[in-house]
Amino acid sequence: MDLNNRRSVILLAAIVMVTIGIVAVVIWGSVLSRQDPDTPQGTVIAQKKDDSGKGKKILDTEREILVKNMEEGIRDMGLLVTEEYYFTDTVTQSKVKTLFSIPLGFTETAYIATYDGVVTAGIDFEGIGIELDLEGRAVTVRMPEAGIQNVDIDPNSFVLYSEKNGLGNPLSVSDFNDALVELEDKARTRALERGLLEKAEENARRVVVNFIGGFLDLALYDILWESE
C-alpha cells in the first residue's frame, strides 16, 4: 500500500471514531436528561417494593389469633370462685303468745344455736375481654367485677345451746327458715366488711396473669386492667 492510500485509511478510521464518540455523547446526554434533577449524576436509583402493608397484615393476623386463643381459654373457666369466707354464727329464735297485747310467759318458745357456713365470691370469666398491643407491648384485660356467688350453711354443723318449749307454741318450719335467712344476711354483710370482693378480684387477676403468661413473656409486656 502506497503512502497516499495509507493516509486515506487512517483518516477514515479517525472520522469513524469521532462519529462514534459524538453518538455516545448524545445518548448519554439523553439518559441524564431523564433523571431526577435532584439526583446526582451517576447515582443508581433502586426501586424497592413497599412491603409495609403486607407486614402489618401479618402482624394483625398473628395478634387476632393470639387474642382469640387467650380469650377462649380464659372464658372456658366459666364462673370461677376465687375467694371464700368461712364463718360460725349464732342463731336465736324466740316467740311468745299474747293476750290483749300482754305476753304470756308460759307460751314462750326459744332456742340458741350455731351454724357453720361459707360465703363464696368470684368472677364470671366468660365476660373477660382481651386487647393486645404488640408494638406497644401492652395487654388490656376487661374483667367483670367480683360478686358474691353463694352463702352455704352446713345443716350438719347445727349445735343447740339453749332451748325452751312454750305451752302450745311450737316452732314451725317457717320459723327455722326465717332464722336461716337472717343468718345468711349477717354472713354476707360480714364477708363484705372483711374485703371478700377485693380479695376475690385480686385472686382472679393472678389467675388471668398466670394464664396470659403461657402465651406471652410477661417480662416484656405491661398488663392494664379495666372494669366492665
PASEBA-1860 file (N, C-alpha, C; in nm, 3 decimals):
! residues 228
1> MDLNNRRS> 0.087/-0.119/0.000/0.000/0.000/0.000/0.090/0.123/0.000 ~ 0.059/0.216/-0.095/0.143/0.334/-0.103/0.108/0.433/0.007 ~ 0.181/0.534/0.021/0.168/0.631/0.129/0.034/0.703/0.126 ~ -0.014/0.736/0.003/-0.141/0.810/-0.007/-0.259/0.725/0.041 ~ -0.256/0.595/0.000/-0.365/0.507/0.044/-0.363/0.488/0.195 ~ -0.245/0.477/0.253/-0.234/0.459/0.398/-0.289/0.580/0.472 ~ -0.261/0.697/0.421/-0.313/0.818/0.485/-0.465/0.822/0.478 ~ -0.520/0.774/0.364/-0.665/0.775/0.348/-0.732/0.682/0.450
9> VILLAAIV> -0.672/0.565/0.472/-0.728/0.468/0.567/-0.726/0.525/0.709 ~ -0.614/0.586/0.744/-0.601/0.645/0.879/-0.702/0.755/0.899 ~ -0.724/0.836/0.798/-0.818/0.946/0.807/-0.960/0.895/0.824 ~ -0.993/0.788/0.745/-1.126/0.730/0.753/-1.153/0.672/0.893 ~ -1.053/0.602/0.950/-1.067/0.545/1.084/-1.088/0.653/1.189 ~ -1.020/0.762/1.174/-1.033/0.873/1.269/-1.172/0.932/1.263 ~ -1.225/0.944/1.139/-1.359/1.000/1.122/-1.462/0.910/1.190 ~ -1.448/0.776/1.169/-1.541/0.681/1.229/-1.536/0.690/1.382
17> MVTIGIVA> -1.419/0.697/1.442/-1.406/0.705/1.587/-1.468/0.832/1.642 ~ -1.448/0.943/1.571/-1.507/1.070/1.615/-1.658/1.062/1.610 ~ -1.710/0.998/1.502/-1.856/0.985/1.486/-1.914/0.902/1.600 ~ -1.847/0.791/1.632/-1.893/0.707/1.742/-1.894/0.783/1.873 ~ -1.793/0.863/1.897/-1.784/0.941/2.019/-1.899/1.039/2.031 ~ -1.929/1.105/1.913/-2.038/1.204/1.915/-2.171/1.136/1.948 ~ -2.195/1.020/1.885/-2.319/0.946/1.911/-2.329/0.906/2.058 ~ -2.219/0.860/2.115/-2.218/0.820/2.256/-2.251/0.937/2.347
25> VVIWGSVL> -2.198/1.054/2.316/-2.224/1.173/2.397/-2.370/1.210/2.391 ~ -2.428/1.201/2.270/-2.569/1.236/2.253/-2.657/1.141/2.335 ~ -2.629/1.011/2.326/-2.708/0.912/2.401/-2.694/0.934/2.551 ~ -2.577/0.956/2.600/-2.554/0.979/2.743/-2.626/1.103/2.793 ~ -2.626/1.210/2.708/-2.698/1.331/2.745/-2.847/1.308/2.756 ~ -2.899/1.223/2.666/-3.042/1.190/2.671/-3.076/1.117/2.799 ~ -2.991/1.025/2.843/-3.014/0.950/2.966/-3.014/1.042/3.086 ~ -2.917/1.133/3.088/-2.907/1.226/3.202/-3.028/1.317/3.210
33> SRQDPDTP> -3.082/1.356/3.093/-3.196/1.447/3.094/-3.320/1.382/3.153 ~ -3.325/1.248/3.155/-3.441/1.176/3.210/-3.430/1.155/3.360 ~ -3.316/1.177/3.420/-3.301/1.159/3.563/-3.364/1.274/3.640 ~ -3.398/1.246/3.769/-3.449/1.348/3.861/-3.342/1.455/3.875 ~ -3.378/1.580/3.858/-3.277/1.687/3.869/-3.209/1.690/4.004 ~ -3.274/1.637/4.109/-3.213/1.637/4.241/-3.124/1.515/4.263 ~ -3.122/1.424/4.168/-3.042/1.304/4.183/-2.904/1.326/4.124 ~ -2.798/1.308/4.201/-2.661/1.328/4.150/-2.635/1.237/4.031
41> QGTVIAQK> -2.557/1.291/3.935/-2.521/1.211/3.820/-2.442/1.088/3.862 ~ -2.474/0.979/3.793/-2.403/0.855/3.823/-2.469/0.776/3.933 ~ -2.580/0.830/3.998/-2.647/0.759/4.105/-2.743/0.656/4.046 ~ -2.736/0.535/4.097/-2.826/0.429/4.052/-2.948/0.430/4.142 ~ -3.066/0.447/4.085/-3.190/0.454/4.161/-3.248/0.314/4.170 ~ -3.255/0.261/4.291/-3.309/0.127/4.313/-3.453/0.140/4.357 ~ -3.543/0.073/4.289/-3.684/0.074/4.325/-3.712/-0.042/4.419 ~ -3.760/-0.007/4.539/-3.792/-0.108/4.639/-3.943/-0.127/4.648
49> KDDSGKGK> -3.983/-0.248/4.661/-4.124/-0.279/4.677/-4.166/-0.251/4.821 ~ -4.274/-0.176/4.836/-4.323/-0.139/4.969/-4.398/-0.257/5.030 ~ -4.333/-0.322/5.128/-4.395/-0.437/5.194/-4.457/-0.401/5.328 ~ -4.466/-0.270/5.362/-4.516/-0.230/5.492/-4.661/-0.274/5.513 ~ -4.743/-0.260/5.412/-4.881/-0.303/5.424/-4.894/-0.451/5.448 ~ -4.816/-0.528/5.373/-4.820/-0.674/5.389/-4.773/-0.714/5.529 ~ -4.666/-0.649/5.577/-4.614/-0.681/5.710/-4.715/-0.649/5.819 ~ -4.789/-0.538/5.801/-4.889/-0.500/5.902/-5.002/-0.603/5.905
57> KILDTERE> -5.041/-0.651/5.788/-5.147/-0.752/5.782/-5.106/-0.879/5.854 ~ -4.979/-0.917/5.839/-4.929/-1.038/5.906/-4.933/-1.019/6.057 ~ -4.889/-0.900/6.103/-4.891/-0.873/6.248/-5.033/-0.872/6.302 ~ -5.126/-0.812/6.227/-5.265/-0.808/6.271/-5.324/-0.948/6.280 ~ -5.290/-1.033/6.184/-5.341/-1.170/6.185/-5.286/-1.247/6.305 ~ -5.156/-1.233/6.330/-5.095/-1.300/6.445/-5.158/-1.253/6.576 ~ -5.182/-1.122/6.584/-5.242/-1.066/6.706/-5.383/-1.119/6.726 ~ -5.462/-1.123/6.620/-5.600/-1.171/6.631/-5.605/-1.317/6.675
65> ILVKNMEE> -5.517/-1.399/6.619/-5.514/-1.541/6.656/-5.474/-1.557/6.801 ~ -5.374/-1.480/6.845/-5.326/-1.488/6.983/-5.434/-1.445/7.080 ~ -5.501/-1.333/7.050/-5.607/-1.284/7.137/-5.722/-1.384/7.144 ~ -5.758/-1.441/7.031/-5.868/-1.538/7.028/-5.836/-1.659/7.115 ~ -5.713/-1.710/7.105/-5.674/-1.826/7.186/-5.676/-1.794/7.334 ~ -5.628/-1.674/7.371/-5.627/-1.636/7.512/-5.769/-1.619/7.565 ~ -5.854/-1.550/7.488/-5.991/-1.526/7.534/-6.068/-1.658/7.548 ~ -6.054/-1.745/7.450/-6.128/-1.872/7.457/-6.082/-1.956/7.576
73> GIRDMGLL> -5.952/-1.956/7.601/-5.900/-2.033/7.714/-5.948/-1.980/7.847 ~ -5.950/-1.849/7.862/-5.995/-1.788/7.988/-6.145/-1.806/8.006 ~ -6.220/-1.786/7.899/-6.366/-1.795/7.910/-6.412/-1.938/7.938 ~ -6.333/-2.034/7.899/-6.368/-2.174/7.928/-6.371/-2.203/8.078 ~ -6.305/-2.118/8.156/-6.306/-2.137/8.301/-6.444/-2.110/8.361 ~ -6.525/-2.032/8.290/-6.661/-2.005/8.336/-6.665/-1.925/8.465 ~ -6.764/-1.954/8.546/-6.779/-1.886/8.674/-6.681/-1.946/8.773 ~ -6.583/-1.866/8.813/-6.475/-1.916/8.896/-6.479/-1.853/9.034
81> VTEEYYFT> -6.486/-1.937/9.137/-6.480/-1.889/9.275/-6.334/-1.863/9.310 ~ -6.305/-1.741/9.349/-6.166/-1.702/9.374/-6.139/-1.665/9.520 ~ -6.244/-1.662/9.604/-6.224/-1.633/9.744/-6.340/-1.689/9.826 ~ -6.311/-1.733/9.950/-6.413/-1.788/10.038/-6.399/-1.728/10.178 ~ -6.513/-1.709/10.243/-6.516/-1.659/10.380/-6.592/-1.761/10.464 ~ -6.521/-1.826/10.557/-6.582/-1.927/10.644/-6.628/-1.859/10.774 ~ -6.739/-1.906/10.825/-6.793/-1.843/10.944/-6.864/-1.946/11.032 ~ -6.873/-1.912/11.158/-6.958/-1.981/11.255/-7.038/-1.873/11.326
89> DTVTQSKV> -7.170/-1.883/11.317/-7.252/-1.775/11.371/-7.368/-1.831/11.453 ~ -7.420/-1.742/11.537/-7.527/-1.781/11.629/-7.664/-1.748/11.572 ~ -7.755/-1.840/11.593/-7.894/-1.820/11.553/-7.979/-1.818/11.678 ~ -8.061/-1.717/11.691/-8.155/-1.711/11.805/-8.297/-1.699/11.751 ~ -8.385/-1.769/11.814/-8.525/-1.766/11.772/-8.612/-1.763/11.897 ~ -8.709/-1.676/11.897/-8.796/-1.665/12.014/-8.933/-1.614/11.971 ~ -9.037/-1.674/12.029/-9.172/-1.624/12.005/-9.260/-1.656/12.126 ~ -9.359/-1.573/12.148/-9.447/-1.588/12.263/-9.587/-1.542/12.226
97> KTLFSIPL> -9.685/-1.608/12.280/-9.823/-1.568/12.256/-9.862/-1.454/12.349 ~ -9.960/-1.377/12.306/-10.006/-1.264/12.388/-10.158/-1.270/12.406 ~ -10.201/-1.203/12.510/-10.344/-1.189/12.537/-10.371/-1.043/12.568 ~ -10.447/-0.979/12.479/-10.470/-0.835/12.491/-10.337/-0.759/12.500 ~ -10.245/-0.800/12.409/-10.111/-0.738/12.399/-10.023/-0.765/12.520 ~ -10.068/-0.855/12.605/-9.988/-0.890/12.722/-9.918/-1.024/12.695 ~ -9.781/-1.030/12.697/-9.711/-1.154/12.671/-9.744/-1.261/12.776 ~ -9.767/-1.381/12.729/-9.792/-1.494/12.818/-9.662/-1.574/12.828
105> GFTETAYI> -9.592/-1.553/12.939/-9.459/-1.613/12.956/-9.458/-1.764/12.943 ~ -9.562/-1.831/12.984/-9.562/-1.978/12.979/-9.571/-2.032/12.836 ~ -9.597/-1.940/12.737/-9.605/-1.984/12.597/-9.475/-1.955/12.520 ~ -9.378/-1.897/12.587/-9.254/-1.858/12.516/-9.176/-1.983/12.471 ~ -9.142/-1.980/12.344/-9.058/-2.085/12.285/-8.933/-2.017/12.228 ~ -8.817/-2.070/12.260/-8.692/-2.007/12.215/-8.579/-2.109/12.207 ~ -8.479/-2.074/12.128/-8.358/-2.157/12.124/-8.241/-2.071/12.080 ~ -8.122/-2.116/12.117/-7.996/-2.054/12.073/-7.910/-2.165/12.016
113> ATYDGVVT> -7.861/-2.145/11.894/-7.781/-2.247/11.829/-7.676/-2.181/11.740 ~ -7.583/-2.262/11.691/-7.481/-2.211/11.598/-7.479/-2.297/11.472 ~ -7.436/-2.232/11.364/-7.418/-2.298/11.235/-7.282/-2.259/11.178 ~ -7.223/-2.350/11.102/-7.104/-2.319/11.024/-7.145/-2.298/10.878 ~ -7.070/-2.214/10.810/-7.102/-2.192/10.669/-6.988/-2.125/10.596 ~ -7.010/-2.099/10.468/-6.907/-2.035/10.386/-6.976/-1.942/10.286 ~ -6.915/-1.824/10.269/-6.959/-1.730/10.167/-6.856/-1.733/10.055 ~ -6.900/-1.760/9.933/-6.807/-1.768/9.820/-6.824/-1.647/9.728
121> AGIDFEGI> -6.712/-1.601/9.675/-6.714/-1.488/9.582/-6.624/-1.521/9.464 ~ -6.657/-1.466/9.350/-6.577/-1.493/9.232/-6.618/-1.406/9.116 ~ -6.571/-1.445/8.998/-6.593/-1.367/8.876/-6.633/-1.461/8.764 ~ -6.723/-1.413/8.680/-6.763/-1.488/8.562/-6.660/-1.463/8.452 ~ -6.570/-1.558/8.433/-6.462/-1.541/8.336/-6.513/-1.539/8.192 ~ -6.636/-1.579/8.169/-6.691/-1.572/8.034/-6.705/-1.427/7.987 ~ -6.706/-1.334/8.081/-6.720/-1.193/8.046/-6.589/-1.120/8.028 ~ -6.477/-1.190/8.033/-6.346/-1.127/8.021/-6.312/-1.102/7.874
129> GIELDLEG> -6.261/-0.983/7.845/-6.215/-0.947/7.711/-6.069/-0.905/7.714 ~ -5.998/-0.930/7.604/-5.854/-0.901/7.599/-5.823/-0.821/7.473 ~ -5.738/-0.719/7.489/-5.683/-0.645/7.376/-5.531/-0.652/7.385 ~ -5.466/-0.674/7.271/-5.321/-0.692/7.268/-5.258/-0.590/7.175 ~ -5.163/-0.515/7.228/-5.086/-0.418/7.150/-4.944/-0.471/7.139 ~ -4.914/-0.534/7.025/-4.782/-0.594/7.008/-4.672/-0.489/7.001 ~ -4.701/-0.379/6.933/-4.599/-0.275/6.918/-4.577/-0.201/7.050 ~ -4.686/-0.172/7.122/-4.674/-0.101/7.248/-4.644/-0.191/7.366
137> RAVTVRMP> -4.637/-0.324/7.340/-4.607/-0.421/7.446/-4.702/-0.407/7.564 ~ -4.832/-0.411/7.536/-4.931/-0.396/7.643/-5.048/-0.491/7.620 ~ -5.100/-0.544/7.730/-5.219/-0.629/7.726/-5.325/-0.563/7.813 ~ -5.440/-0.533/7.755/-5.551/-0.473/7.830/-5.655/-0.581/7.857 ~ -5.688/-0.598/7.984/-5.786/-0.700/8.024/-5.910/-0.631/8.079 ~ -6.023/-0.656/8.017/-6.151/-0.605/8.067/-6.217/-0.718/8.146 ~ -6.236/-0.694/8.275/-6.282/-0.801/8.363/-6.406/-0.757/8.441 ~ -6.509/-0.841/8.447/-6.628/-0.808/8.527/-6.591/-0.794/8.674
145> EAGIQNVD> -6.673/-0.721/8.746/-6.649/-0.704/8.889/-6.681/-0.834/8.964 ~ -6.609/-0.854/9.072/-6.634/-0.972/9.155/-6.767/-0.958/9.228 ~ -6.829/-1.071/9.253/-6.956/-1.069/9.325/-6.970/-1.191/9.414 ~ -7.057/-1.181/9.514/-7.084/-1.297/9.599/-7.164/-1.399/9.519 ~ -7.116/-1.521/9.516/-7.181/-1.625/9.438/-7.280/-1.706/9.520 ~ -7.246/-1.730/9.646/-7.335/-1.814/9.726/-7.303/-1.800/9.874 ~ -7.403/-1.831/9.955/-7.387/-1.843/10.100/-7.437/-1.982/10.137 ~ -7.346/-2.068/10.177/-7.382/-2.207/10.209/-7.373/-2.229/10.359
153> IDPNSFVL> -7.482/-2.277/10.416/-7.486/-2.311/10.559/-7.492/-2.463/10.571 ~ -7.401/-2.518/10.650/-7.394/-2.663/10.668/-7.497/-2.705/10.774 ~ -7.603/-2.774/10.733/-7.704/-2.814/10.833/-7.650/-2.913/10.936 ~ -7.546/-2.987/10.897/-7.489/-3.085/10.990/-7.405/-3.021/11.100 ~ -7.377/-2.891/11.083/-7.295/-2.822/11.183/-7.380/-2.763/11.296 ~ -7.509/-2.783/11.290/-7.601/-2.727/11.389/-7.567/-2.775/11.530 ~ -7.550/-2.679/11.620/-7.524/-2.709/11.762/-7.625/-2.630/11.845 ~ -7.706/-2.700/11.925/-7.808/-2.635/12.007/-7.751/-2.607/12.145
161> YSEKNGLG> -7.758/-2.482/12.189/-7.705/-2.443/12.320/-7.817/-2.421/12.423 ~ -7.930/-2.378/12.379/-8.038/-2.348/12.473/-8.171/-2.369/12.402 ~ -8.265/-2.422/12.476/-8.395/-2.446/12.416/-8.504/-2.431/12.521 ~ -8.614/-2.369/12.484/-8.728/-2.352/12.573/-8.856/-2.377/12.494 ~ -8.934/-2.471/12.537/-9.058/-2.506/12.468/-9.178/-2.450/12.544 ~ -9.242/-2.354/12.486/-9.359/-2.294/12.549/-9.483/-2.379/12.528 ~ -9.577/-2.358/12.615/-9.701/-2.434/12.610/-9.783/-2.395/12.486 ~ -9.810/-2.496/12.405/-9.893/-2.473/12.287/-9.837/-2.375/12.188
169> NPLSVSDF> -9.705/-2.362/12.179/-9.644/-2.264/12.089/-9.515/-2.319/12.026 ~ -9.526/-2.429/11.953/-9.406/-2.490/11.895/-9.351/-2.407/11.779 ~ -9.222/-2.421/11.753/-9.159/-2.354/11.638/-9.197/-2.429/11.510 ~ -9.223/-2.356/11.407/-9.262/-2.414/11.279/-9.143/-2.415/11.183 ~ -9.162/-2.483/11.070/-9.059/-2.484/10.965/-9.032/-2.342/10.916 ~ -9.135/-2.264/10.906/-9.119/-2.126/10.862/-9.031/-2.047/10.958 ~ -9.044/-2.075/11.089/-8.960/-2.007/11.188/-8.813/-2.038/11.165 ~ -8.783/-2.166/11.139/-8.644/-2.205/11.114/-8.591/-2.140/10.986
177> NDALVELE> -8.673/-2.139/10.882/-8.629/-2.080/10.755/-8.599/-1.931/10.770 ~ -8.684/-1.862/10.845/-8.661/-1.719/10.867/-8.529/-1.697/10.942 ~ -8.498/-1.785/11.036/-8.374/-1.771/11.112/-8.253/-1.793/11.022 ~ -8.263/-1.888/10.929/-8.152/-1.916/10.839/-8.131/-1.802/10.739 ~ -8.241/-1.743/10.693/-8.229/-1.628/10.603/-8.158/-1.513/10.673 ~ -8.194/-1.490/10.797/-8.128/-1.385/10.875/-7.979/-1.415/10.893 ~ -7.949/-1.543/10.915/-7.809/-1.583/10.931/-7.731/-1.560/10.802 ~ -7.790/-1.591/10.688/-7.724/-1.569/10.559/-7.696/-1.422/10.535
185> DKARTRAL> -7.791/-1.338/10.569/-7.773/-1.194/10.550/-7.659/-1.142/10.638 ~ -7.652/-1.190/10.761/-7.544/-1.148/10.850/-7.409/-1.193/10.796 ~ -7.402/-1.317/10.747/-7.277/-1.370/10.696/-7.232/-1.292/10.572 ~ -7.327/-1.259/10.486/-7.294/-1.184/10.365/-7.240/-1.045/10.400 ~ -7.304/-0.980/10.496/-7.259/-0.847/10.538/-7.120/-0.851/10.597 ~ -7.095/-0.949/10.683/-6.962/-0.960/10.746/-6.854/-0.992/10.643 ~ -6.888/-1.074/10.545/-6.791/-1.108/10.440/-6.751/-0.984/10.360 ~ -6.849/-0.902/10.330/-6.820/-0.779/10.256/-6.735/-0.685/10.339
193> ERGLLEKA> -6.764/-0.676/10.468/-6.686/-0.589/10.557/-6.541/-0.635/10.567 ~ -6.518/-0.761/10.551/-6.382/-0.816/10.560/-6.310/-0.819/10.425 ~ -6.365/-0.750/10.327/-6.297/-0.736/10.198/-6.301/-0.858/10.109 ~ -6.409/-0.934/10.118/-6.419/-1.057/10.038/-6.409/-1.030/9.888 ~ -6.479/-0.927/9.840/-6.480/-0.900/9.696/-6.345/-0.850/9.646 ~ -6.279/-0.767/9.727/-6.147/-0.718/9.687/-6.047/-0.834/9.675 ~ -6.053/-0.926/9.770/-5.964/-1.042/9.764/-5.998/-1.133/9.646 ~ -6.127/-1.146/9.618/-6.169/-1.228/9.504/-6.117/-1.170/9.373
201> EENARRVV> -6.124/-1.039/9.360/-6.074/-0.974/9.238/-5.923/-0.987/9.227 ~ -5.855/-0.970/9.338/-5.709/-0.983/9.338/-5.666/-1.124/9.296 ~ -5.733/-1.224/9.348/-5.701/-1.362/9.313/-5.735/-1.392/9.167 ~ -5.845/-1.333/9.119/-5.883/-1.352/8.979/-5.778/-1.293/8.886 ~ -5.724/-1.179/8.923/-5.619/-1.119/8.841/-5.495/-1.209/8.835 ~ -5.464/-1.272/8.947/-5.350/-1.364/8.947/-5.373/-1.479/8.849 ~ -5.495/-1.531/8.849/-5.528/-1.641/8.757/-5.511/-1.596/8.612 ~ -5.560/-1.476/8.581/-5.551/-1.425/8.444/-5.406/-1.401/8.405
209> VNFIGGFL> -5.329/-1.341/8.494/-5.187/-1.314/8.463/-5.112/-1.444/8.437 ~ -5.133/-1.543/8.520/-5.066/-1.672/8.501/-5.106/-1.736/8.369 ~ -5.232/-1.720/8.333/-5.279/-1.778/8.207/-5.215/-1.707/8.088 ~ -5.215/-1.574/8.090/-5.155/-1.497/7.981/-5.006/-1.527/7.970 ~ -4.944/-1.553/8.085/-4.801/-1.585/8.085/-4.768/-1.711/8.008 ~ -4.869/-1.794/7.982/-4.846/-1.912/7.900/-4.837/-1.880/7.752 ~ -4.876/-1.757/7.714/-4.872/-1.715/7.574/-4.766/-1.609/7.547 ~ -4.741/-1.525/7.645/-4.651/-1.411/7.626/-4.544/-1.408/7.734
217> DLALYDIL> -4.431/-1.348/7.701/-4.327/-1.324/7.800/-4.366/-1.198/7.878 ~ -4.416/-1.217/7.998/-4.469/-1.104/8.075/-4.360/-1.006/8.119 ~ -4.235/-1.045/8.105/-4.126/-0.951/8.136/-4.121/-0.840/8.030 ~ -4.185/-0.863/7.916/-4.182/-0.767/7.806/-4.313/-0.691/7.789 ~ -4.416/-0.730/7.865/-4.547/-0.669/7.846/-4.602/-0.610/7.976 ~ -4.675/-0.500/7.964/-4.749/-0.442/8.074/-4.894/-0.491/8.066 ~ -4.952/-0.524/8.181/-5.092/-0.565/8.183/-5.175/-0.453/8.245 ~ -5.273/-0.407/8.169/-5.361/-0.299/8.212/-5.499/-0.357/8.239
225> WESE> -5.566/-0.305/8.343/-5.694/-0.361/8.386/-5.806/-0.258/8.366 ~ -5.917/-0.306/8.313/-6.037/-0.225/8.300/-6.154/-0.303/8.358 ~ -6.244/-0.234/8.427/-6.364/-0.297/8.483/-6.482/-0.274/8.390 ~ -6.563/-0.376/8.378/-6.683/-0.364/8.294/-6.802/-0.317/8.379
END
